[in-house]
Amino acid sequence: EFRERLRHELEVAARDAGSAISRPPSGAREGFHSVTPYLQVQRAAAVLEFVQEAFGATETLRVMVPGGGMHAEARLGDSMLMLGGAEGMPHPEMPTALHLYVPDADLFYARAMGAGARSLQPPTDQPYGDREAGVEDPAGNHWYIATHKLAGEGRHVPEGLRDLTIYLHPRGAPALIDFLSEAFGAEEISRHATPDGVIHHATVRIGDSVIEMGEAHGEIGPMPAAIYLYVEDVDGVFARAVRAGGTATEPPTDRPYGDRSAYVADPFGNMWYIATHLGRVAS
């Protein structure tokens, strides 16, 4: 009975999330959505190679930066992923968790293992309709590889989600949801919690994108993430994020690659790169 109730609740949540698949903000670069995971690790090049070999990602950009670092971008299905970092990088690494929907979870789990991943969980049928596996890549990012069995013929993603969705593991998920609402206008889609308020799974919508989260617990400790957030008014959103309790690390600035962006750390250790694409690239 519990499994059926949980599956029903998650199906309803997925339907409610359906309107999240909409047009990206006018300030986004072509091909990007509101939210893009930004993996910041020393072994960024190794992770880029991993996602290509394991998941068939397509590299769309690679730029070497002073000090031997790099910034890269890759497409996974209908989603984008950013990667950056260098050996001996001056700030802490920020490996994160990602929910990746694929046509065949067993096949992609095997590919990930062949590409050098460490198994977190073999493919398992879940009560909410996913066949799901978990792996850790060479830089410590967690990948929840799933195929949604209830999506209908020719589909593998629940309604309302895309192929790639960032999955946060904060301590104090309810407070993080409050921050996201106040700072970025996030809309809560679903919340599944224990009677004492511990959130096992929640989804929120920011712009045209969904963020998933579940309270850090046991072996799954907090994994502060870096997130690139496209908005229409970077200055206004930056100010809202600071008023909501974020820490400004860099004010809005026009960048040579055509974005106007600002950096804010939230109270949970996540780094938000808030940006609007101006379309002017320095020569």
C-alpha positions as CSV (number, residue, x, y, z in Angstrom):
1,E,0.0,0.0,0.0
2,F,2.8,2.4,0.9
3,R,4.6,1.7,-2.4
4,E,1.5,2.4,-4.4
5,R,0.7,5.6,-2.5
6,L,4.3,6.8,-3.0
7,R,4.2,6.0,-6.7
8,H,0.9,7.9,-7.1
9,E,2.2,10.9,-5.2
10,L,5.3,11.1,-7.4
11,E,3.2,10.7,-10.6
12,V,1.1,13.6,-9.5
13,A,4.2,15.6,-8.7
14,A,5.6,14.9,-12.2
15,R,2.3,16.1,-13.8
16,D,2.4,19.2,-11.7
17,A,6.0,19.8,-12.9
18,G,4.9,19.6,-16.5
19,S,4.7,23.3,-17.1
20,A,8.4,23.5,-16.2
21,I,9.2,22.4,-19.8
22,S,8.7,25.8,-21.3
23,R,10.7,28.5,-23.0
24,P,14.1,29.4,-21.4
25,P,14.5,33.0,-20.1
26,S,15.3,35.6,-22.6
27,G,18.7,36.1,-20.9
28,A,19.9,32.6,-21.6
29,R,22.5,31.6,-24.2
30,E,21.2,29.6,-27.1
31,G,20.8,25.9,-26.1
32,F,20.8,26.6,-22.3
33,H,17.9,26.6,-19.8
34,S,17.5,28.5,-16.6
35,V,19.6,26.0,-14.5
36,T,22.8,24.4,-15.6
37,P,24.9,22.2,-13.2
38,Y,28.5,23.4,-13.1
39,L,30.9,20.7,-12.0
40,Q,34.0,22.3,-10.4
41,V,36.6,19.7,-9.8
42,Q,40.4,19.3,-10.2
43,R,39.9,16.5,-12.7
44,A,37.5,18.4,-15.0
45,A,39.1,17.0,-18.1
46,A,38.7,13.4,-16.8
47,V,35.1,14.0,-16.0
48,L,34.5,15.4,-19.5
49,E,36.0,12.3,-21.0
50,F,33.9,10.2,-18.6
51,V,30.6,11.7,-19.6
52,Q,31.4,11.3,-23.2
53,E,32.4,7.6,-22.9
54,A,29.7,6.7,-20.3
55,F,26.7,8.8,-21.4
56,G,27.5,9.9,-25.0
57,A,27.8,13.5,-24.1
58,T,28.8,15.9,-26.9
59,E,31.5,18.4,-26.1
60,T,30.4,21.9,-27.3
61,L,33.1,24.1,-25.8
62,R,36.5,23.8,-24.2
63,V,38.6,26.8,-23.2
64,M,41.9,26.6,-21.4
65,V,42.4,29.3,-18.7
66,P,45.6,30.6,-17.1
67,G,47.2,28.3,-14.6
68,G,46.4,25.1,-16.5
69,G,42.7,25.1,-15.8
70,M,39.8,24.7,-18.2
71,H,36.2,25.5,-18.7
72,A,34.1,23.1,-20.8
73,E,30.5,22.6,-21.8
74,A,28.8,19.4,-23.0
75,R,25.3,18.4,-24.1
76,L,23.6,15.4,-22.6
77,G,20.3,14.8,-24.4
78,D,18.2,17.9,-24.0
79,S,20.4,19.4,-21.3
80,M,23.7,21.2,-20.9
81,L,26.5,20.6,-18.4
82,M,29.4,22.9,-17.4
83,L,32.7,21.7,-16.1
84,G,35.7,23.6,-14.8
85,G,38.8,23.3,-12.6
86,A,42.5,22.5,-12.5
87,E,44.9,20.5,-10.5
88,G,45.7,22.4,-7.3
89,M,42.7,24.8,-7.8
90,P,42.7,27.5,-5.2
91,H,39.1,26.9,-4.0
92,P,37.5,23.7,-2.8
93,E,36.2,21.2,-5.3
94,M,32.4,21.0,-5.6
95,P,31.4,17.6,-6.8
96,T,27.6,17.2,-6.9
97,A,24.8,14.8,-7.5
98,L,23.0,14.6,-10.8
99,H,19.8,12.8,-11.9
100,L,20.3,11.5,-15.5
101,Y,17.4,9.9,-17.4
102,V,18.5,7.5,-20.2
103,P,16.7,5.1,-22.5
104,D,18.2,2.0,-20.8
105,A,19.5,2.4,-17.2
106,D,21.1,-1.0,-17.2
107,L,23.1,-0.3,-20.4
108,F,24.3,3.1,-19.3
109,Y,25.2,1.8,-15.8
110,A,27.4,-0.8,-17.5
111,R,28.9,1.9,-19.7
112,A,29.6,4.1,-16.7
113,M,31.3,1.2,-14.9
114,G,33.4,0.5,-18.0
115,A,34.4,4.1,-18.1
116,G,35.9,4.0,-14.6
117,A,32.9,4.7,-12.3
118,R,32.4,3.3,-8.8
119,S,29.1,1.6,-8.1
120,L,26.8,3.2,-5.6
121,Q,23.8,1.0,-6.4
122,P,23.2,-1.5,-9.2
123,P,20.1,-1.1,-11.4
124,T,17.0,-1.5,-9.2
125,D,13.3,-1.1,-9.8
126,Q,11.9,1.7,-7.6
127,P,8.4,2.0,-6.3
128,Y,7.9,5.4,-8.1
129,G,8.3,3.9,-11.5
130,D,12.0,4.3,-12.2
131,R,14.6,1.7,-12.9
132,E,17.6,3.4,-11.2
133,A,21.3,2.9,-10.6
134,G,23.9,5.0,-8.9
135,V,27.6,5.6,-9.7
136,E,30.4,7.9,-8.6
137,D,32.6,9.3,-11.4
138,P,36.4,9.7,-11.1
139,A,36.1,13.2,-9.5
140,G,33.4,12.2,-6.9
141,N,30.2,13.4,-8.7
142,H,27.3,11.1,-8.0
143,W,25.1,10.1,-11.0
144,Y,21.7,8.7,-10.5
145,I,21.0,6.9,-13.8
146,A,17.4,6.2,-14.4
147,T,14.8,5.1,-16.9
148,H,11.2,6.0,-16.1
149,K,9.1,3.0,-16.9
150,L,5.8,4.9,-16.7
151,A,6.7,7.5,-19.3
152,G,5.0,5.7,-22.2
153,E,6.3,4.3,-25.4
154,G,9.3,6.0,-26.8
155,R,9.9,8.1,-23.6
156,H,12.2,7.6,-20.7
157,V,11.8,10.8,-18.7
158,P,8.9,11.7,-16.3
159,E,6.7,14.5,-17.4
160,G,8.1,17.8,-16.3
161,L,11.8,16.8,-16.1
162,R,14.6,16.9,-18.6
163,D,17.3,14.3,-19.3
164,L,19.7,16.0,-16.7
165,T,18.6,17.5,-13.4
166,I,20.8,18.6,-10.5
167,Y,20.1,16.9,-7.2
168,L,21.0,18.8,-4.0
169,H,21.7,17.1,-0.7
170,P,21.6,19.9,1.9
171,R,21.4,19.8,5.7
172,G,18.1,21.7,6.2
173,A,16.3,21.2,3.0
174,P,13.2,23.1,4.1
175,A,15.3,26.2,4.7
176,L,17.0,25.8,1.4
177,I,13.6,25.7,-0.3
178,D,12.7,29.0,1.5
179,F,15.9,30.6,0.3
180,L,15.4,29.5,-3.3
181,S,11.9,30.9,-3.2
182,E,13.0,34.3,-1.7
183,A,16.1,34.7,-3.8
184,F,15.1,33.3,-7.2
185,G,11.3,33.1,-7.1
186,A,11.4,29.3,-7.0
187,E,8.1,27.5,-6.9
188,E,7.8,24.4,-4.8
189,I,6.3,21.5,-6.9
190,S,6.5,18.6,-4.5
191,R,7.7,17.7,-1.0
192,H,7.8,14.2,0.5
193,A,8.8,14.4,4.2
194,T,8.6,12.4,7.4
195,P,6.2,13.5,10.1
196,D,9.0,15.4,11.8
197,G,9.8,17.3,8.6
198,V,12.8,15.6,7.2
199,I,12.6,15.9,3.4
200,H,13.3,12.6,1.5
201,H,12.5,14.2,-1.9
202,A,11.4,17.6,-3.1
203,T,11.3,19.4,-6.4
204,V,11.2,23.2,-7.1
205,R,11.0,25.1,-10.3
206,I,13.2,28.0,-11.2
207,G,12.4,29.6,-14.5
208,D,12.1,26.8,-17.0
209,S,14.0,24.3,-14.9
210,V,13.5,21.9,-12.0
211,I,15.9,21.3,-9.1
212,E,15.6,18.1,-7.0
213,M,16.8,17.6,-3.5
214,G,16.8,15.3,-0.5
215,E,18.1,15.8,3.0
216,A,21.7,14.7,3.6
217,H,21.8,11.6,5.7
218,G,23.9,8.6,6.5
219,E,26.5,8.0,3.8
220,I,25.0,10.7,1.7
221,G,26.6,13.8,3.2
222,P,26.1,17.4,2.1
223,M,27.3,18.0,-1.5
224,P,27.4,21.8,-2.0
225,A,27.1,22.5,-5.7
226,A,27.9,25.1,-8.3
227,I,24.9,26.2,-10.4
228,Y,24.8,28.5,-13.4
229,L,21.5,30.4,-13.4
230,Y,20.3,32.3,-16.4
231,V,17.9,35.1,-15.6
232,E,16.5,38.2,-17.4
233,D,17.7,40.7,-14.8
234,V,21.0,39.7,-13.2
235,D,21.4,42.8,-11.1
236,G,17.9,42.5,-9.7
237,V,18.2,38.8,-8.9
238,F,21.7,39.3,-7.4
239,A,20.2,41.9,-5.0
240,R,17.4,39.6,-4.1
241,A,19.7,36.7,-3.4
242,V,21.9,38.8,-1.1
243,R,18.8,40.1,0.8
244,A,17.6,36.5,1.2
245,G,20.8,35.6,3.1
246,G,23.3,34.9,0.3
247,T,26.9,36.1,0.4
248,A,28.0,38.2,-2.5
249,T,31.4,37.0,-3.8
250,E,31.4,39.0,-7.0
251,P,29.0,41.8,-8.1
252,P,27.4,41.9,-11.5
253,T,30.1,42.4,-14.1
254,D,30.2,42.3,-17.9
255,R,32.3,39.3,-19.0
256,P,34.4,39.0,-22.2
257,Y,32.4,35.9,-23.2
258,G,29.2,37.9,-23.5
259,D,27.5,37.3,-20.2
260,R,26.8,39.7,-17.4
261,S,27.2,37.7,-14.3
262,A,27.4,37.8,-10.5
263,Y,28.4,35.2,-7.9
264,V,26.5,34.4,-4.7
265,A,27.1,31.7,-2.1
266,D,23.9,30.6,-0.4
267,P,23.8,29.7,3.3
268,F,24.2,26.0,2.5
269,G,27.4,26.3,0.6
270,N,26.1,26.2,-2.9
271,M,27.6,28.7,-5.4
272,W,25.2,30.5,-7.8
273,Y,26.6,32.0,-11.0
274,I,23.7,34.4,-11.8
275,A,23.9,35.5,-15.4
276,T,22.2,37.3,-18.3
277,H,23.6,36.8,-21.8
278,L,24.2,40.1,-23.5
279,G,25.4,38.7,-26.8
280,R,28.5,40.8,-27.0
281,V,31.7,38.8,-27.0
282,A,35.0,40.5,-26.7
283,S,37.4,40.0,-29.6
